[in-house]
Amino acid sequence: MSFLTPSTSESSDYLYEAQISCVITGPDKWRWVAYCFVDAYYDDVGKETVSQYNEESLGEEGLRVDPLTLGRFDADNPMHNPREYFLTVFRIRLNQARREWQQVVENLSQRVRAYEKVCWHLLYRYRTFL
């Protein structure tokens, strides 16, 4: 839909497929480990890495945050129930995807409205010449 990109714009917008995988495993509900893999190769600005969270924890506040929860929970005060933890991570990551799609829809809506204005303006000008 390149016609929605303004001709004055030098950059292009793209939709990228992304994937987030999270698994929690262990022999029982008292001993478990969680893994979360985030495919965000397209994200130039805010690459989400564990080392980024670690570097931020070395600051003045010194708060170690949980990377699986996008830094919303304290890693030094973990949840002990693996099911509750999984659902918390799932909720946070689902909200992350929802926000991304809302941004895509808003950008597309703005471009469609701008394109409609141009089309209606040209149509009006064409009709006045007839």
Buried (B, 14 or more C-beta within 10 A) or exposed (E): EEEEBEEEEEEEEEEEEBEBEBEBEEEEEEEBEBEBEBEBEEEEEEEBEEEEBEEBBEEEEEEBBBBBBBBEBEBEEEBEEBEEBBEBBEEBBEEBEEEEEEEEEEEBEEBEEEBEEEEEEEEEEEEEEE
